[in-house]
Amino acid sequence: MAPSTILEAPLTSGPTDQACWQRPPPNWLKCNVAASWVFNAPFSGAAWIVRNEEGRVLLHSRRAFTRLTSPLHSEPQALLWSVESMASHHFHQVILETSSLDLRMALLRPELFPQFRLLISTINERLRLLPEWRVDYVNVSRNLAAMSIATSVTSDHRSQSYVASGGPLWLNNLLLKEAEATTLEITTRTLTG
């Protein structure tokens, strides 16, 4: 795994683009990041959820932001908050996954987004706090848990920010299903060679 990179292109269909969350490589953690923005809503939502190579949820968090002007403003804000959280929790090998194509483009071509120059620069600076990292784009079907938590701010008006160990109880079925699906896939690949 090449550390400290931003994925150059969206994943294409094939064996690496499965329909649900995928485990990180051994000794790495995966942090799925999402944001939710609704026009004229008082809050934008953001969430991250960290799982290990076994699919076990270590931590998750939700945050409400105020005065964000667009989805493109909320996505990098969510990523910045997530990166800072990973550093403060002393996670060392982290894959950050987002489903925002606009965010991926802003990270790869910041000159196209001059209004977010400072925010993108701050994200890149904070990423240096992590010894090894990668930012990947994934289909939203592989980011459902984080997206559900972020959306709870805008759809259910859950504006209380928090960090908690494990996963949220109301997402337990999804988290178990994703962990089991990746276990089945690994077992199948091992058996078929």
GROMACS elastic network, one bead per residue, 0.5 to 0.9 nm:
[ bonds ]
;  ai    aj funct       b0    kb
    1    25     6  0.82448   500
    1   134     6  0.89967   500
    2     5     6  0.68757   500
    2   132     6  0.86646   500
    2   133     6  0.85548   500
    2   134     6  0.78373   500
    3    93     6  0.81453   500
    3    94     6  0.89714   500
    3    95     6  0.89767   500
    3   131     6  0.84280   500
    3   132     6  0.50177   500
    3   133     6  0.52737   500
    3   134     6  0.59475   500
    4   127     6  0.80847   500
    4   128     6  0.83239   500
    4   130     6  0.85813   500
    4   131     6  0.80955   500
    4   132     6  0.55280   500
    4   134     6  0.50727   500
    4   135     6  0.79224   500
    5     8     6  0.85789   500
    5   132     6  0.89689   500
    5   133     6  0.68412   500
    5   135     6  0.63658   500
    5   136     6  0.84507   500
    6     9     6  0.89839   500
    6   104     6  0.79542   500
    6   107     6  0.76389   500
    6   108     6  0.73054   500
    6   133     6  0.88470   500
    6   134     6  0.58340   500
    6   136     6  0.62055   500
    6   137     6  0.86170   500
    7    10     6  0.73151   500
    7    11     6  0.87329   500
    7   104     6  0.79586   500
    7   108     6  0.85144   500
    7   134     6  0.75382   500
    7   135     6  0.62233   500
    7   136     6  0.51254   500
    7   137     6  0.67513   500
    8   104     6  0.83771   500
    8   108     6  0.73540   500
    8   136     6  0.85466   500
    8   137     6  0.89355   500
    9    12     6  0.84471   500
    9   104     6  0.85646   500
    9   136     6  0.88469   500
    9   137     6  0.78024   500
   10   101     6  0.79834   500
   10   104     6  0.86875   500
   10   136     6  0.80526   500
   10   137     6  0.57493   500
   10   138     6  0.68999   500
   10   139     6  0.83849   500
   11    14     6  0.85963   500
   11    16     6  0.75908   500
   11    17     6  0.63046   500
   11   136     6  0.87294   500
   11   137     6  0.71096   500
   11   138     6  0.66349   500
   11   139     6  0.79843   500
   12    16     6  0.79566   500
   12    17     6  0.64942   500
   13    16     6  0.73047   500
   13    17     6  0.53475   500
   13    18     6  0.79407   500
   14    17     6  0.54953   500
   14    18     6  0.75130   500
   15    18     6  0.64903   500
   16    22     6  0.87051   500
   17    20     6  0.85082   500
   17    22     6  0.88417   500
   17   138     6  0.79654   500
   17   139     6  0.80200   500
   17   142     6  0.87101   500
   18    21     6  0.75202   500
   18    22     6  0.74650   500
   18   139     6  0.89370   500
   18   141     6  0.86033   500
   18   142     6  0.76033   500
   19    22     6  0.88565   500
   19   139     6  0.79772   500
   19   140     6  0.89450   500
   19   141     6  0.57429   500
   19   142     6  0.61873   500
   20   139     6  0.87369   500
   20   140     6  0.87438   500
   20   141     6  0.55060   500
   20   143     6  0.75900   500
   20   144     6  0.80770   500
   20   178     6  0.63561   500
   20   181     6  0.77783   500
   20   182     6  0.81900   500
   21    55     6  0.89837   500
   21   141     6  0.73775   500
   21   143     6  0.64665   500
   21   144     6  0.79722   500
   21   145     6  0.88545   500
   21   178     6  0.59285   500
   21   179     6  0.79175   500
   21   181     6  0.84396   500
   21   182     6  0.74838   500
   22    30     6  0.88409   500
   22    55     6  0.82307   500
   22   142     6  0.72009   500
   22   178     6  0.78370   500
   22   179     6  0.82449   500
   22   181     6  0.86248   500
   22   182     6  0.60702   500
   23    26     6  0.88134   500
   23    29     6  0.83839   500
   23    30     6  0.72844   500
   23    51     6  0.78646   500
   23    52     6  0.71703   500
   23    53     6  0.52966   500
   23    54     6  0.69193   500
   23    55     6  0.60134   500
   23   179     6  0.79886   500
   23   182     6  0.66516   500
   23   183     6  0.88008   500
   24    27     6  0.80664   500
   24    28     6  0.57715   500
   24    29     6  0.59723   500
   24    30     6  0.57207   500
   24    51     6  0.82015   500
   24    52     6  0.67931   500
   24    53     6  0.51712   500
   24    54     6  0.84610   500
   24    55     6  0.83748   500
   24    94     6  0.86884   500
   24    95     6  0.74194   500
   25    28     6  0.56125   500
   25    29     6  0.78901   500
   25    30     6  0.89472   500
   25    52     6  0.87643   500
   25    53     6  0.61474   500
   26    29     6  0.83487   500
   26    52     6  0.83275   500
   26    53     6  0.57148   500
   26    54     6  0.88037   500
   27    52     6  0.78414   500
   27    53     6  0.69726   500
   27    93     6  0.72683   500
   28    52     6  0.67464   500
   28    53     6  0.67003   500
   28    92     6  0.79845   500
   28    94     6  0.57911   500
   28    95     6  0.72839   500
   29    50     6  0.65946   500
   29    51     6  0.58160   500
   29    53     6  0.66068   500
   29    91     6  0.78308   500
   29    92     6  0.83923   500
   29    93     6  0.61529   500
   29    95     6  0.62290   500
   29    96     6  0.86301   500
   30    49     6  0.79985   500
   30    50     6  0.54911   500
   30    51     6  0.53964   500
   30    52     6  0.64031   500
   30    53     6  0.79959   500
   30    93     6  0.85605   500
   30    94     6  0.56563   500
   30    96     6  0.60464   500
   30    97     6  0.73574   500
   31    48     6  0.62227   500
   31    49     6  0.54091   500
   31    51     6  0.66269   500
   31    60     6  0.88886   500
   31    82     6  0.80886   500
   31    86     6  0.83674   500
   31    94     6  0.67228   500
   31    95     6  0.59794   500
   31    97     6  0.62044   500
   31    98     6  0.88882   500
   31   146     6  0.88772   500
   32    47     6  0.81077   500
   32    48     6  0.54075   500
   32    49     6  0.54065   500
   32    50     6  0.65891   500
   32    51     6  0.85231   500
   32    82     6  0.89565   500
   32    95     6  0.81450   500
   32    96     6  0.57558   500
   32    98     6  0.62485   500
   32    99     6  0.88912   500
   32   142     6  0.87125   500
   32   143     6  0.61846   500
   32   144     6  0.88352   500
   32   145     6  0.79010   500
   32   146     6  0.58507   500
   32   147     6  0.85955   500
   33    46     6  0.75381   500
   33    47     6  0.58158   500
   33    49     6  0.69208   500
   33    75     6  0.86905   500
   33    78     6  0.69929   500
   33    79     6  0.65393   500
   33    82     6  0.69914   500
   33    96     6  0.67871   500
   33    97     6  0.58944   500
   33    98     6  0.52543   500
   33    99     6  0.79591   500
   33   143     6  0.75513   500
   33   146     6  0.57209   500
   33   147     6  0.74923   500
   33   150     6  0.87078   500
   34    45     6  0.82396   500
   34    46     6  0.56843   500
   34    47     6  0.54426   500
   34    48     6  0.65401   500
   34    75     6  0.69839   500
   34    78     6  0.67117   500
   34    79     6  0.78644   500
   34    97     6  0.85190   500
   34    98     6  0.61975   500
   34    99     6  0.71548   500
   34   100     6  0.81147   500
   34   143     6  0.75929   500
   34   144     6  0.88385   500
   34   145     6  0.88613   500
   34   146     6  0.53783   500
   34   147     6  0.50590   500
   34   148     6  0.84797   500
   34   149     6  0.81884   500
   34   150     6  0.60835   500
   34   151     6  0.85843   500
   35    44     6  0.72470   500
   35    45     6  0.54400   500
   35    47     6  0.64507   500
   35    71     6  0.77275   500
   35    74     6  0.61108   500
   35    75     6  0.54512   500
   35    76     6  0.87532   500
   35    77     6  0.84738   500
   35    78     6  0.60299   500
   35    79     6  0.86191   500
   35   100     6  0.88762   500
   35   146     6  0.81925   500
   35   147     6  0.67196   500
   35   149     6  0.88719   500
   35   150     6  0.54133   500
   35   151     6  0.72888   500
   36    43     6  0.89797   500
   36    44     6  0.56657   500
   36    46     6  0.62720   500
   36    47     6  0.88287   500
   36    71     6  0.71941   500
   36    74     6  0.72851   500
   36    75     6  0.80086   500
   36   147     6  0.74229   500
   36   150     6  0.55310   500
   36   151     6  0.52450   500
   36   152     6  0.84992   500
   36   153     6  0.76306   500
   36   154     6  0.65875   500
   37    41     6  0.76628   500
   37    43     6  0.76038   500
   37    45     6  0.65571   500
   37    46     6  0.88692   500
   37    68     6  0.81600   500
   37    69     6  0.86471   500
   37    70     6  0.67444   500
   37    71     6  0.54042   500
   37    74     6  0.67213   500
   37    75     6  0.87801   500
   37   150     6  0.89918   500
   37   151     6  0.81347   500
   37   154     6  0.69034   500
   38    41     6  0.54473   500
   38    42     6  0.86465   500
   38    43     6  0.80759   500
   38    44     6  0.69193   500
   38    70     6  0.81030   500
   38    71     6  0.79274   500
   38   154     6  0.67105   500
   38   155     6  0.87926   500
   39    42     6  0.87866   500
   39    69     6  0.83088   500
   39    70     6  0.76566   500
   40    43     6  0.86112   500
   41    44     6  0.71986   500
   41   154     6  0.69822   500
   42    65     6  0.86428   500
   42    66     6  0.64574   500
   42    67     6  0.75712   500
   42   154     6  0.82885   500
   43    64     6  0.58130   500
   43    65     6  0.54793   500
   43    67     6  0.72571   500
   43    68     6  0.79462   500
   43   153     6  0.70857   500
   43   154     6  0.64601   500
   43   157     6  0.81067   500
   43   159     6  0.73471   500
   44    63     6  0.83885   500
   44    64     6  0.56441   500
   44    65     6  0.50661   500
   44    66     6  0.62757   500
   44    67     6  0.80080   500
   44    68     6  0.68428   500
   44    71     6  0.86918   500
   44    74     6  0.68830   500
   44   150     6  0.81805   500
   44   151     6  0.85270   500
   44   153     6  0.67922   500
   44   154     6  0.61824   500
   44   159     6  0.88953   500
   45    62     6  0.72904   500
   45    63     6  0.59033   500
   45    65     6  0.62138   500
   45    66     6  0.89190   500
   45    74     6  0.79484   500
   45    78     6  0.82740   500
   45   149     6  0.81294   500
   45   151     6  0.61986   500
   45   152     6  0.73695   500
   45   154     6  0.60933   500
   45   158     6  0.87703   500
   45   159     6  0.78756   500
   46    61     6  0.82961   500
   46    62     6  0.57731   500
   46    63     6  0.52113   500
   46    64     6  0.63397   500
   46    65     6  0.75828   500
   46    74     6  0.77531   500
   46    75     6  0.80286   500
   46    77     6  0.83199   500
   46    78     6  0.53999   500
   46    79     6  0.86648   500
   46    81     6  0.86480   500
   46    82     6  0.89162   500
   46   146     6  0.81609   500
   46   147     6  0.81645   500
   46   149     6  0.75438   500
   46   151     6  0.77569   500
   46   153     6  0.78135   500
   47    60     6  0.74025   500
   47    61     6  0.54923   500
   47    63     6  0.62655   500
   47    64     6  0.88691   500
   47    78     6  0.70927   500
   47    82     6  0.78657   500
   47   145     6  0.89520   500
   47   146     6  0.54934   500
   47   147     6  0.71454   500
   47   148     6  0.84936   500
   47   149     6  0.58371   500
   47   151     6  0.86006   500
   48    59     6  0.83875   500
   48    60     6  0.56221   500
   48    61     6  0.54574   500
   48    62     6  0.68158   500
   48    78     6  0.82665   500
   48    79     6  0.87025   500
   48    82     6  0.63448   500
   48   145     6  0.85988   500
   48   146     6  0.54894   500
   48   147     6  0.85639   500
   48   149     6  0.80545   500
   48   150     6  0.81361   500
   49    57     6  0.71370   500
   49    58     6  0.78540   500
   49    59     6  0.59876   500
   49    61     6  0.64607   500
   49    62     6  0.89147   500
   49   145     6  0.74327   500
   49   146     6  0.59644   500
   49   149     6  0.88978   500
   49   166     6  0.88601   500
   49   167     6  0.76249   500
   50    56     6  0.83944   500
   50    57     6  0.57870   500
   50    58     6  0.56662   500
   50    59     6  0.54220   500
   50    60     6  0.61027   500
   50    86     6  0.89617   500
   50    94     6  0.89048   500
   50   166     6  0.87778   500
   50   167     6  0.89391   500
   51    54     6  0.76683   500
   51    55     6  0.54574   500
   51    56     6  0.52445   500
   51    58     6  0.55496   500
   51    59     6  0.74396   500
   51    60     6  0.88826   500
   51   166     6  0.88987   500
   52    55     6  0.53247   500
   52    56     6  0.55946   500
   52    57     6  0.67453   500
   52    58     6  0.70855   500
   53    56     6  0.74600   500
   54    57     6  0.88757   500
   54   179     6  0.73291   500
   54   182     6  0.88063   500
   54   183     6  0.80532   500
   55   175     6  0.82431   500
   55   176     6  0.84396   500
   55   178     6  0.77193   500
   55   180     6  0.82202   500
   55   182     6  0.78460   500
   55   183     6  0.84278   500
   56   166     6  0.77542   500
   56   167     6  0.87155   500
   56   175     6  0.84547   500
   56   176     6  0.87155   500
   56   179     6  0.72818   500
   57    60     6  0.75156   500
   57   165     6  0.76287   500
   57   167     6  0.56817   500
   57   175     6  0.80696   500
   58   164     6  0.86146   500
   58   165     6  0.57135   500
   58   166     6  0.50328   500
   58   167     6  0.74962   500
   59   163     6  0.70045   500
   59   164     6  0.55966   500
   59   166     6  0.51013   500
   59   167     6  0.66574   500
   60   146     6  0.84518   500
   60   162     6  0.84278   500
   60   163     6  0.58486   500
   60   164     6  0.55753   500
   60   165     6  0.64258   500
   60   166     6  0.67000   500
   60   167     6  0.61140   500
   60   168     6  0.77229   500
   61    82     6  0.88920   500
   61   146     6  0.88891   500
   61   149     6  0.81728   500
   61   161     6  0.73557   500
   61   162     6  0.55522   500
   61   164     6  0.62478   500
   61   165     6  0.87776   500
   62   146     6  0.88410   500
   62   149     6  0.65574   500
   62   150     6  0.64645   500
   62   152     6  0.88472   500
   62   153     6  0.81287   500
   62   159     6  0.84771   500
   62   160     6  0.77241   500
   62   161     6  0.52521   500
   62   162     6  0.56348   500
   62   163     6  0.67986   500
   63    78     6  0.85858   500
   63   150     6  0.76442   500
   63   153     6  0.78247   500
   63   159     6  0.70054   500
   63   160     6  0.69303   500
   63   162     6  0.67013   500
   63   163     6  0.88274   500
   64   150     6  0.84072   500
   64   153     6  0.64778   500
   64   154     6  0.86511   500
   64   158     6  0.80699   500
   64   159     6  0.52785   500
   64   160     6  0.69990   500
   64   161     6  0.61870   500
   65    68     6  0.69037   500
   65    74     6  0.80880   500
   65    77     6  0.87075   500
   65    78     6  0.89921   500
   65   159     6  0.85086   500
   68    71     6  0.80341   500
   68    73     6  0.60090   500
   68    74     6  0.60527   500
   68    77     6  0.87830   500
   69    72     6  0.81306   500
   69    73     6  0.61454   500
   69    74     6  0.76597   500
   70    73     6  0.50862   500
   70    74     6  0.63593   500
   70    75     6  0.88131   500
   71    74     6  0.50255   500
   71    75     6  0.61225   500
   71    76     6  0.89947   500
   71   102     6  0.89146   500
   72    75     6  0.55524   500
   72    76     6  0.70045   500
   72    77     6  0.88922   500
   72   100     6  0.86130   500
   72   102     6  0.65765   500
   72   103     6  0.68294   500
   72   106     6  0.88987   500
   73    76     6  0.61043   500
   73    77     6  0.64717   500
   73    78     6  0.89048   500
   73   116     6  0.76978   500
   74    77     6  0.50875   500
   74    78     6  0.60858   500
   74    79     6  0.87026   500
   75    78     6  0.51423   500
   75    79     6  0.63280   500
   75    80     6  0.87217   500
   75    98     6  0.86146   500
   75   100     6  0.71137   500
   75   102     6  0.83421   500
   75   103     6  0.62790   500
   76    80     6  0.60441   500
   76    81     6  0.85231   500
   76   103     6  0.62393   500
   76   106     6  0.85017   500
   76   107     6  0.87554   500
   76   116     6  0.85486   500
   76   119     6  0.71569   500
   76   120     6  0.71462   500
   76   123     6  0.78119   500
   77    80     6  0.51536   500
   77    81     6  0.62173   500
   77    82     6  0.85708   500
   77   119     6  0.74826   500
   77   123     6  0.86788   500
   78    81     6  0.51978   500
   78    82     6  0.61069   500
   78    83     6  0.86584   500
   79    83     6  0.60898   500
   79    84     6  0.85472   500
   79    96     6  0.83339   500
   79    98     6  0.81687   500
   79   103     6  0.88776   500
   79   123     6  0.74204   500
   80    83     6  0.51903   500
   80    84     6  0.61926   500
   80    85     6  0.85275   500
   80   119     6  0.79626   500
   80   120     6  0.84195   500
   80   122     6  0.75072   500
   80   123     6  0.52041   500
   80   124     6  0.87670   500
   80   126     6  0.74921   500
   80   127     6  0.85936   500
   81    84     6  0.51852   500
   81    85     6  0.61156   500
   81    86     6  0.87134   500
   81   123     6  0.87712   500
   82    86     6  0.61690   500
   82    87     6  0.86602   500
   82    96     6  0.83946   500
   83    86     6  0.51143   500
   83    87     6  0.63087   500
   83    88     6  0.86556   500
   83    96     6  0.81462   500
   83   123     6  0.74634   500
   83   126     6  0.65855   500
   83   127     6  0.63254   500
   83   129     6  0.85508   500
   83   130     6  0.81394   500
   84    87     6  0.51793   500
   84    88     6  0.61559   500
   84    89     6  0.86585   500
   84   123     6  0.86846   500
   84   126     6  0.64753   500
   84   127     6  0.80162   500
   84   129     6  0.82650   500
   85    88     6  0.50504   500
   85    89     6  0.61439   500
   85    90     6  0.85819   500
   85    91     6  0.89514   500
   86    89     6  0.52235   500
   86    90     6  0.63107   500
   86    91     6  0.55058   500
   86    92     6  0.81145   500
   86    94     6  0.78479   500
   86   130     6  0.76744   500
   87    90     6  0.50086   500
   87    91     6  0.60462   500
   87    92     6  0.77252   500
   87   126     6  0.81467   500
   87   127     6  0.83281   500
   87   129     6  0.61086   500
   87   130     6  0.59167   500
   88    91     6  0.78050   500
   90   130     6  0.80638   500
   91    94     6  0.67527   500
   91   130     6  0.72870   500
   91   131     6  0.85934   500
   92   130     6  0.57104   500
   92   131     6  0.54255   500
   92   132     6  0.60018   500
   92   133     6  0.76745   500
   93   130     6  0.73068   500
   93   131     6  0.67037   500
   93   133     6  0.56083   500
   93   134     6  0.84445   500
   94   130     6  0.78214   500
   94   131     6  0.88110   500
   94   132     6  0.65394   500
   94   134     6  0.65460   500
   94   135     6  0.85886   500
   95   132     6  0.85756   500
   95   133     6  0.55752   500
   95   135     6  0.58849   500
   95   136     6  0.71121   500
   96   133     6  0.74358   500
   96   134     6  0.60485   500
   96   136     6  0.61603   500
   96   137     6  0.86061   500
   97   134     6  0.82995   500
   97   135     6  0.58340   500
   97   137     6  0.57384   500
   97   138     6  0.63708   500
   97   142     6  0.88485   500
   97   143     6  0.75509   500
   98   101     6  0.82652   500
   98   103     6  0.80939   500
   98   104     6  0.81100   500
   98   135     6  0.76148   500
   98   136     6  0.63896   500
   98   137     6  0.51642   500
   98   138     6  0.60621   500
   98   139     6  0.82454   500
   98   140     6  0.80607   500
   98   143     6  0.71433   500
   99   102     6  0.89815   500
   99   103     6  0.84034   500
   99   104     6  0.85411   500
   99   136     6  0.84828   500
   99   137     6  0.55321   500
   99   138     6  0.51389   500
   99   139     6  0.56084   500
   99   140     6  0.52455   500
   99   141     6  0.87709   500
   99   142     6  0.82732   500
   99   143     6  0.67609   500
   99   147     6  0.88806   500
  100   103     6  0.52148   500
  100   104     6  0.63729   500
  100   105     6  0.87275   500
  100   137     6  0.69633   500
  100   138     6  0.81633   500
  100   139     6  0.86388   500
  100   140     6  0.83982   500
  101   104     6  0.50208   500
  101   105     6  0.61843   500
  101   106     6  0.85810   500
  101   137     6  0.70927   500
  101   138     6  0.89170   500
  102   105     6  0.50997   500
  102   106     6  0.61068   500
  102   107     6  0.86429   500
  103   107     6  0.61664   500
  103   108     6  0.85630   500
  103   137     6  0.89152   500
  104   107     6  0.52224   500
  104   108     6  0.61883   500
  104   109     6  0.84324   500
  104   135     6  0.85250   500
  104   136     6  0.80367   500
  104   137     6  0.67047   500
  105   108     6  0.50657   500
  105   109     6  0.56383   500
  105   110     6  0.74646   500
  105   112     6  0.83908   500
  105   113     6  0.88931   500
  106   109     6  0.52229   500
  106   111     6  0.79233   500
  106   112     6  0.69930   500
  106   113     6  0.61529   500
  106   116     6  0.81633   500
  106   117     6  0.89360   500
  106   120     6  0.74078   500
  107   110     6  0.56524   500
  107   120     6  0.65342   500
  107   121     6  0.89816   500
  107   123     6  0.87747   500
  107   124     6  0.84210   500
  108   111     6  0.89197   500
  109   112     6  0.58201   500
  109   113     6  0.75807   500
  110   113     6  0.52603   500
  110   114     6  0.68199   500
  110   116     6  0.76973   500
  110   117     6  0.64364   500
  110   120     6  0.69733   500
  110   121     6  0.85846   500
  111   114     6  0.57607   500
  111   117     6  0.75097   500
  112   115     6  0.89066   500
  113   116     6  0.56406   500
  113   117     6  0.65600   500
  114   118     6  0.84118   500
  115   118     6  0.79180   500
  115   119     6  0.86769   500
  116   119     6  0.52032   500
  116   120     6  0.60263   500
  116   121     6  0.83987   500
  117   120     6  0.53073   500
  117   121     6  0.60184   500
  117   122     6  0.85569   500
  118   121     6  0.50233   500
  118   122     6  0.60693   500
  118   123     6  0.86430   500
  119   122     6  0.50706   500
  119   123     6  0.62759   500
  119   124     6  0.87710   500
  120   123     6  0.50449   500
  120   124     6  0.63110   500
  120   125     6  0.86137   500
  121   124     6  0.51830   500
  121   125     6  0.61853   500
  121   126     6  0.86838   500
  122   126     6  0.60946   500
  122   127     6  0.85276   500
  123   126     6  0.51565   500
  123   127     6  0.61153   500
  123   128     6  0.88708   500
  124   127     6  0.51289   500
  124   128     6  0.67719   500
  125   128     6  0.55035   500
  125   129     6  0.75276   500
  126   129     6  0.53959   500
  126   130     6  0.76543   500
  127   130     6  0.55956   500
  127   131     6  0.84739   500
  127   132     6  0.87976   500
  127   133     6  0.74140   500
  128   131     6  0.69470   500
  128   132     6  0.84768   500
  128   133     6  0.86935   500
  129   132     6  0.89173   500
  130   133     6  0.63334   500
  138   141     6  0.79801   500
  138   142     6  0.62600   500
  138   143     6  0.71592   500
  139   142     6  0.56110   500
  139   143     6  0.69703   500
  140   144     6  0.62213   500
  140   147     6  0.78903   500
  141   144     6  0.56303   500
  142   145     6  0.83363   500
  143   146     6  0.58377   500
  143   147     6  0.61600   500
  143   148     6  0.86645   500
  144   147     6  0.50195   500
  144   148     6  0.59058   500
  144   149     6  0.86005   500
  144   174     6  0.83879   500
  145   148     6  0.51879   500
  145   149     6  0.63828   500
  145   150     6  0.87340   500
  145   171     6  0.71092   500
  145   174     6  0.73008   500
  145   175     6  0.71954   500
  146   149     6  0.52206   500
  146   150     6  0.61759   500
  146   151     6  0.85246   500
  147   150     6  0.51330   500
  147   151     6  0.59670   500
  147   152     6  0.85674   500
  148   151     6  0.51302   500
  148   152     6  0.62524   500
  148   171     6  0.82585   500
  149   152     6  0.52225   500
  149   153     6  0.74144   500
  149   168     6  0.84690   500
  149   171     6  0.86034   500
  150   153     6  0.58341   500
  150   154     6  0.75384   500
  151   154     6  0.53383   500
  151   155     6  0.58470   500
  151   156     6  0.76662   500
  151   157     6  0.89636   500
  152   155     6  0.52964   500
  152   157     6  0.65490   500
  152   158     6  0.58931   500
  152   159     6  0.84522   500
  153   156     6  0.57481   500
  153   159     6  0.54771   500
  153   160     6  0.82957   500
  154   157     6  0.53757   500
  154   158     6  0.73291   500
  154   159     6  0.82427   500
  155   158     6  0.80371   500
  156   159     6  0.87058   500
  157   160     6  0.88680   500
  158   161     6  0.82756   500
  164   167     6  0.75229   500
  164   168     6  0.81371   500
  165   168     6  0.86833   500
  166   169     6  0.87676   500
  167   170     6  0.85395   500
  167   171     6  0.70292   500
  167   172     6  0.68008   500
  167   175     6  0.76040   500
  168   171     6  0.55178   500
  168   172     6  0.65291   500
  169   172     6  0.50489   500
  169   173     6  0.83967   500
  170   173     6  0.77067   500
  170   174     6  0.88304   500
  171   174     6  0.54203   500
  171   175     6  0.61871   500
  171   176     6  0.86512   500
  172   175     6  0.51476   500
  172   176     6  0.60562   500
  172   177     6  0.84582   500
  173   176     6  0.52432   500
  173   177     6  0.60435   500
  173   178     6  0.86123   500
  174   177     6  0.50642   500
  174   178     6  0.61322   500
  174   179     6  0.86053   500
  175   178     6  0.51995   500
  175   179     6  0.61813   500
  175   180     6  0.85728   500
  176   179     6  0.51198   500
  176   180     6  0.60339   500
  176   181     6  0.84609   500
  177   180     6  0.51412   500
  177   181     6  0.59884   500
  177   182     6  0.86704   500
  178   181     6  0.50677   500
  178   182     6  0.63143   500
  178   183     6  0.86091   500
  179   182     6  0.54189   500
  179   183     6  0.62841   500
  179   184     6  0.88162   500
  180   184     6  0.61812   500
  180   185     6  0.86151   500
  181   184     6  0.51715   500
  181   185     6  0.62443   500
  181   186     6  0.87233   500
  182   186     6  0.61405   500
  182   187     6  0.85167   500
  183   186     6  0.52347   500
  183   187     6  0.61232   500
  183   188     6  0.85396   500
  184   187     6  0.51100   500
  184   188     6  0.60150   500
  184   189     6  0.85409   500
  185   188     6  0.50984   500
  185   189     6  0.61066   500
  185   190     6  0.85296   500
  186   189     6  0.51598   500
  186   190     6  0.60949   500
  186   191     6  0.86232   500
  187   190     6  0.51000   500
  187   191     6  0.61781   500
  187   192     6  0.86384   500
  188   191     6  0.51656   500
  188   192     6  0.60889   500
  188   193     6  0.83880   500
  189   192     6  0.52341   500
  189   193     6  0.58811   500
  190   193     6  0.52730   500
